[in-house]
Amino acid sequence: MRRHLRTTSLSLSLAALAGGLLAGLPPSVADSGGASETRAGTRAESGVEARVPQLRVRAAARGLEHPWDVQQGPGGRLVVTERDRARIDVVRNGRRRTLAHLAKLVWVSGETGLMSVAVDTGSRTLWACHGATTDGGHEVRVTRWRVDATWRRLSHRTVVLSGLPSSSGRHGGCRLLLEREGDGLVVGTGDAAIGTNPRDLDSLGGKVLRVHRRTGAPMPDNPYADASSARRFVWTYGHRNVQGLAQRADGSLWSVEHGSYRDDEVNLLVPGGDYGWNPVPGYDESVPMTDQGLPGVQQEAAWSSGDPTIATSGAAWVRGSQWGSLEGTLAVAALKGSEVLFMRFDAAGALVSVTRPARLQRFGRLRSVTSARNGDLLLTTDNGTDDRVLRVSPR
């Protein structure tokens, strides 16, 4: 087994940042362009706040119900999943149509349904993560399809990965990410609210997994790739309910997950790393999100919400000089918090600043964040009625 390495990261709560309590350093708070910026442990660079851009927000699609994910397809198309309706929609030039209605295939219960989607436009291939019915009950699985040249029909359905645990539908998790290089498909999973799953290496719940996007085989550089059991898919473990995945320009993988009553987390993923969630016996949610009393080394979060949680969800790295001082930050959506947090981390993964634009605090619950090819951000709202896909761009 690969030896675990402790990441050098700084775990901070929003409350501590807002109150300036970290190591006695008063954070610098600016309000420019409708953004409030909080800094910790670093002196604000002269003129940085002035470069926080004004934001333009447009509705790319309306009339949705619990849209879980949005990804960019070819020719300006947007591919959107609706969790409870079990639909994959395609939006183009403001018009929305249904690519596939998967109600007969998708098991919907609570937080589980049709969730994340990944799109390879070059090969017209689409992956989706969803609940499914089995002979013995229910599970969460990853399925792959081919899309026809007009983006009107799915075919060649193949199950890439199955056996992700489910119970009532709680903590279904399941975020997908296509790695930029090679054939890796990264899968973030929830623990299904079963206390033993996160640290059981042969359970696929409460994990970040890596599989070959076409064959479903474990990636050969996974920490346990040579095992004969389910652990061969495991990249990291000890997670509660992974909601977001993002790959930084340096190739590093990052996850976002829901806390219990405290400590939503953003994590820099270390191969074979244990992220410390162990709610046993039973499902004891009073335990720490990262329990340093467990055997071995537990990876501390790069950012933590503290108490209370804001229900962090999807995430994407911000690209393009048009974003000014927000370029290179990690944009993280919040459901309960109804906002987007732009988090800056240094090269080692330590938190430098958090920016919370007021312009993005008026749309209710926000689920997913995707970086479009031109650098715009695509957001989905999750309010339950008349939900939207929003396109955010700097002015």
GIKAFEN-V365161 format. One record per residue. RES is the residue in one small letter. PHI is phi in whole degrees, 0 to 359 (none if undefined). PSI is psi in degrees with one decimal (none if undefined). OMEGA is omega in whole degrees, -180 to 180 (NA if undefined). Layout:
RES/PHI/PSI/OMEGA ; RES/PHI/PSI/OMEGA
//
This chain:
m/none/138.2/180 ; r/294/137.0/-180 ; r/291/137.2/-179 ; h/283/141.3/177 ; l/244/132.2/178 ; r/282/128.7/178 ; t/281/147.5/175 ; t/271/97.2/-177 ; s/222/160.3/-176 ; l/244/116.0/-178 ; s/263/115.3/-175 ; l/231/145.2/174 ; s/264/154.4/176 ; l/298/-35.8/-180 ; a/297/-41.7/180 ; a/295/-39.8/179 ; l/295/-46.7/-176 ; a/296/-35.1/-177 ; g/271/-6.1/180 ; g/66/41.8/-174 ; l/260/-6.9/-175 ; l/285/112.8/175 ; a/53/27.2/178 ; g/73/10.1/-178 ; l/266/119.2/177 ; p/288/123.2/179 ; p/293/149.6/175 ; s/274/124.3/-178 ; v/242/123.4/-180 ; a/236/156.4/175 ; d/226/101.3/-179 ; s/219/132.3/180 ; g/65/29.9/180 ; g/74/23.2/-178 ; a/234/136.6/172 ; s/255/128.6/-174 ; e/241/132.4/180 ; t/242/131.8/-179 ; r/237/146.4/179 ; a/222/135.4/174 ; g/70/12.5/179 ; t/211/146.0/179 ; r/278/132.2/180 ; a/298/127.8/179 ; e/290/139.5/-178 ; s/301/127.7/177 ; g/86/-4.6/-177 ; v/296/-45.5/-176 ; e/300/-36.1/-178 ; a/294/-19.2/-179 ; r/268/1.1/173 ; v/290/118.4/-170 ; p/282/155.3/164 ; q/293/147.5/-175 ; l/247/137.8/174 ; r/254/129.3/-178 ; v/238/124.3/178 ; r/235/148.2/176 ; a/274/116.2/177 ; a/275/-24.9/178 ; a/205/146.7/179 ; r/230/172.4/173 ; g/74/22.9/180 ; l/269/166.1/178 ; e/229/112.4/-178 ; h/50/55.3/174 ; p/295/126.4/-173 ; w/266/-36.4/-175 ; d/213/155.5/172 ; v/220/133.2/177 ; q/225/155.5/-178 ; q/272/130.0/173 ; g/261/-169.2/-179 ; p/281/158.6/172 ; g/62/32.8/179 ; g/80/3.9/179 ; r/286/147.9/170 ; l/244/135.7/179 ; v/252/123.0/-172 ; v/233/135.6/173 ; t/256/142.0/173 ; e/247/119.2/-169 ; r/300/-56.4/-172 ; d/278/-33.5/177 ; r/285/-15.5/-179 ; a/56/45.0/-180 ; r/244/145.3/167 ; i/252/118.7/-179 ; d/253/151.0/173 ; v/241/128.7/180 ; v/246/130.0/178 ; r/212/128.6/180 ; n/54/39.5/177 ; g/80/-2.0/-180 ; r/254/137.4/-177 ; r/242/136.2/173 ; r/219/162.6/-178 ; t/271/121.9/174 ; l/282/-40.8/-179 ; a/204/136.9/173 ; h/251/114.1/-167 ; l/248/27.7/-176 ; a/300/-31.5/180 ; k/283/-15.5/-177 ; l/257/-30.4/-169 ; v/259/130.1/173 ; w/271/126.0/-177 ; v/244/123.8/176 ; s/200/122.4/177 ; g/59/-120.3/-178 ; e/277/-4.5/-174 ; t/254/141.1/178 ; g/179/-136.6/173 ; l/272/113.6/-170 ; m/249/-113.8/-170 ; s/284/156.1/178 ; v/225/146.3/174 ; a/230/142.9/-173 ; v/229/127.4/170 ; d/253/101.5/-174 ; t/291/-30.5/-178 ; g/296/-38.3/-179 ; s/256/4.8/-177 ; r/51/49.9/179 ; t/244/141.5/-178 ; l/227/134.8/175 ; w/245/142.9/176 ; a/223/146.8/177 ; c/250/129.7/-172 ; h/203/159.0/171 ; g/290/151.3/-179 ; a/211/150.9/177 ; t/269/136.0/177 ; t/240/174.2/178 ; d/300/-32.8/-177 ; g/261/1.6/-179 ; g/149/-113.5/-176 ; h/217/159.3/175 ; e/206/177.5/170 ; v/246/138.4/-178 ; r/217/165.3/177 ; v/248/126.9/-177 ; t/238/144.7/-180 ; r/243/142.7/175 ; w/227/158.7/163 ; r/265/147.4/178 ; v/247/137.6/-179 ; d/289/169.4/-172 ; a/296/-24.7/-180 ; t/267/-0.5/-178 ; w/57/48.5/179 ; r/236/-6.7/-175 ; r/208/141.9/174 ; l/258/148.1/177 ; s/208/176.8/176 ; h/55/52.7/-180 ; r/291/132.0/179 ; t/222/134.0/174 ; v/277/118.2/-178 ; v/273/-39.7/-178 ; l/211/130.1/179 ; s/229/173.9/176 ; g/88/10.0/173 ; l/290/128.0/-169 ; p/289/151.7/173 ; s/217/157.7/175 ; s/231/-99.5/179 ; s/278/-7.9/-170 ; g/107/-8.2/177 ; r/288/143.3/178 ; h/56/50.8/176 ; g/287/-24.1/177 ; g/53/-133.1/171 ; c/77/81.3/171 ; r/250/138.5/-180 ; l/250/148.1/177 ; l/211/125.2/172 ; l/275/122.2/177 ; e/295/145.4/-176 ; r/293/-34.5/-179 ; e/246/139.7/177 ; g/80/-158.8/-171 ; d/245/19.0/-176 ; g/284/136.3/169 ; l/244/120.8/-179 ; v/263/134.5/-176 ; v/233/117.2/174 ; g/265/136.2/-174 ; t/233/158.4/173 ; g/267/166.2/-177 ; d/271/3.1/-180 ; a/60/20.1/-178 ; a/56/36.8/175 ; i/242/116.3/-167 ; g/300/-30.7/-176 ; t/277/-13.1/-174 ; n/296/-45.4/-171 ; p/302/-36.9/-176 ; r/257/0.7/174 ; d/275/107.0/-175 ; l/295/-16.4/178 ; d/261/9.2/166 ; s/256/139.0/179 ; l/273/3.7/180 ; g/272/143.1/-180 ; g/69/40.6/-174 ; k/224/167.2/157 ; v/245/126.3/-174 ; l/245/155.5/173 ; r/228/124.8/180 ; v/229/158.7/173 ; h/290/126.8/-170 ; r/295/-19.7/-178 ; r/253/-40.4/-176 ; t/268/-21.5/-175 ; g/78/5.4/178 ; a/285/155.7/175 ; p/296/145.6/176 ; m/293/137.5/-171 ; p/295/-19.9/178 ; d/262/12.2/172 ; n/299/148.9/-177 ; p/302/-31.9/-177 ; y/240/31.2/-172 ; a/302/-26.9/-177 ; d/274/-3.1/-180 ; a/289/157.0/178 ; s/266/-6.3/-177 ; s/256/-175.9/-176 ; a/298/-20.8/-178 ; r/297/-13.7/-180 ; r/296/-18.8/178 ; f/271/-11.9/-169 ; v/283/130.2/172 ; w/258/-48.2/175 ; t/219/162.1/-178 ; y/217/-179.8/-179 ; g/78/29.5/179 ; h/259/157.5/180 ; r/265/-57.5/-177 ; n/201/88.7/-175 ; v/290/125.7/-178 ; q/245/-23.3/-177 ; g/221/148.3/174 ; l/222/141.8/178 ; a/208/144.8/178 ; q/248/123.5/-179 ; r/284/163.3/180 ; a/302/-27.9/179 ; d/280/2.0/179 ; g/93/-10.8/-178 ; s/291/148.1/179 ; l/257/139.2/-178 ; w/230/146.0/178 ; s/235/157.3/175 ; v/234/135.4/180 ; e/215/156.1/178 ; h/285/136.0/169 ; g/276/-176.2/178 ; s/276/-104.5/171 ; y/268/-7.4/179 ; r/214/163.3/166 ; d/66/58.5/156 ; d/304/150.3/-174 ; e/226/146.2/162 ; v/248/127.4/-175 ; n/236/135.6/167 ; l/276/121.3/-170 ; l/274/124.4/178 ; v/253/126.2/-178 ; p/308/127.4/-179 ; g/79/5.2/-175 ; g/288/144.2/176 ; d/257/121.2/-175 ; y/260/10.4/157 ; g/84/11.7/178 ; w/268/121.3/-175 ; n/212/73.1/-172 ; p/276/58.9/180 ; v/239/157.6/0 ; p/288/159.3/-176 ; g/67/-133.4/175 ; y/227/79.6/-172 ; d/271/100.1/-175 ; e/275/7.9/174 ; s/275/-9.0/-178 ; v/286/158.5/179 ; p/296/150.0/174 ; m/297/-38.4/175 ; t/239/99.8/-174 ; d/270/104.9/-179 ; q/283/0.2/176 ; g/272/-1.1/180 ; l/280/159.2/176 ; p/298/149.5/177 ; g/81/-159.6/-176 ; v/253/129.1/175 ; q/252/136.6/-178 ; q/277/120.6/177 ; e/288/150.6/179 ; a/292/146.8/173 ; a/286/-28.8/174 ; w/212/143.4/177 ; s/222/142.1/-177 ; s/286/-22.8/-169 ; g/74/-154.5/-177 ; d/244/121.6/9 ; p/268/175.8/176 ; t/281/162.3/173 ; i/240/4.0/178 ; a/61/61.0/176 ; t/298/147.1/-174 ; s/225/-114.0/-176 ; g/289/165.5/-178 ; a/206/151.9/176 ; a/205/146.2/176 ; w/281/139.1/-176 ; v/272/128.4/-175 ; r/238/141.6/173 ; g/112/134.3/-178 ; s/294/-17.4/179 ; q/296/-16.1/-180 ; w/276/-0.7/177 ; g/58/-130.3/-176 ; s/289/-7.7/177 ; l/272/-9.4/177 ; e/300/134.9/179 ; g/84/1.8/176 ; t/273/164.4/175 ; l/261/115.4/178 ; a/274/122.0/-176 ; v/238/123.8/179 ; a/278/152.2/177 ; a/229/131.2/179 ; l/281/-67.5/-180 ; k/297/-37.1/-180 ; g/285/-17.8/177 ; s/52/54.7/-178 ; e/199/173.7/171 ; v/240/130.0/177 ; l/255/127.6/177 ; f/259/108.1/-174 ; m/255/127.9/176 ; r/257/129.8/177 ; f/240/147.3/176 ; d/279/-178.7/-174 ; a/298/-26.5/-180 ; a/273/-5.3/180 ; g/97/9.6/178 ; a/274/141.0/-179 ; l/291/133.2/178 ; v/251/-45.2/-177 ; s/202/161.2/174 ; v/227/126.2/179 ; t/244/132.1/-174 ; r/233/87.0/-175 ; p/296/128.0/178 ; a/297/-28.6/-179 ; r/299/-25.2/-177 ; l/257/18.4/-179 ; q/252/22.9/-175 ; r/232/15.2/-176 ; f/245/7.4/-180 ; g/80/-152.2/-176 ; r/293/132.3/-179 ; l/242/128.1/-172 ; r/259/-59.3/-171 ; s/242/150.6/173 ; v/229/126.6/178 ; t/231/140.2/175 ; s/270/115.8/178 ; a/286/167.1/-175 ; r/296/-28.8/179 ; n/271/5.2/179 ; g/96/-12.1/175 ; d/299/157.6/173 ; l/256/137.4/176 ; l/252/125.0/-179 ; l/242/148.6/168 ; t/246/137.0/172 ; t/272/156.8/-178 ; d/220/62.5/-179 ; n/261/-10.2/176 ; g/98/-27.6/177 ; t/224/141.3/-179 ; d/45/47.0/177 ; d/287/160.1/-173 ; r/225/159.4/161 ; v/259/125.3/-179 ; l/251/138.9/173 ; r/252/121.8/-177 ; v/248/127.4/178 ; s/221/149.2/175 ; p/286/144.3/179 ; r/284/none/NA
//
